[in-house]
C-alpha cells in the first residue's frame, strides 16, 4: 500500500520558519521525483518545489531563496525547509511522488498558516 504522509505544518509568525516532512512507504523512493505543492483557499494547487531522483531541485519564483527541498533516500523522506515565511505562504502543502512510468501519488496535505 502506497502512503505519503506529510507533517510539520502549523501556525508561525511572519518571518518564521517551518520544516515540512513527507515520509513515504510502498514505493521505491529513490527512483521517484518528489514535489511540494500548495493550495490556498479559493486558489488552484500550485507547484512550490521539486527534487528529482538525482537530487536536482527547482523552485517556483515566489519561494526562491526562502525554501529548500531535500531528500533522504535512506529514510524514504523528502523535506521542505521554509524560511522567511510570509502570510501569502499560507496554504495546505502537499507532497507528490512522480515517476514517468509508475505514475504519481499524493499525500493528504499539511496546513501551514503564517499569521501574527
Secondary structure as GFF3:
##gff-version 3
##sequence-region A 1 116
A	DSSP	beta_strand	3	7	.	.	.	ID=ss1
A	DSSP	beta_strand	10	12	.	.	.	ID=ss2
A	DSSP	beta_strand	18	25	.	.	.	ID=ss3
A	DSSP	three_ten_helix	29	31	.	.	.	ID=ss4
A	DSSP	beta_strand	33	39	.	.	.	ID=ss5
A	DSSP	beta_strand	46	51	.	.	.	ID=ss6
A	DSSP	beta_strand	57	59	.	.	.	ID=ss7
A	DSSP	three_ten_helix	61	63	.	.	.	ID=ss8
A	DSSP	beta_strand	67	72	.	.	.	ID=ss9
A	DSSP	three_ten_helix	73	75	.	.	.	ID=ss10
A	DSSP	beta_strand	77	82	.	.	.	ID=ss11
A	DSSP	three_ten_helix	87	89	.	.	.	ID=ss12
A	DSSP	beta_strand	91	99	.	.	.	ID=ss13
A	DSSP	beta_strand	103	106	.	.	.	ID=ss14
A	DSSP	beta_strand	110	114	.	.	.	ID=ss15
###
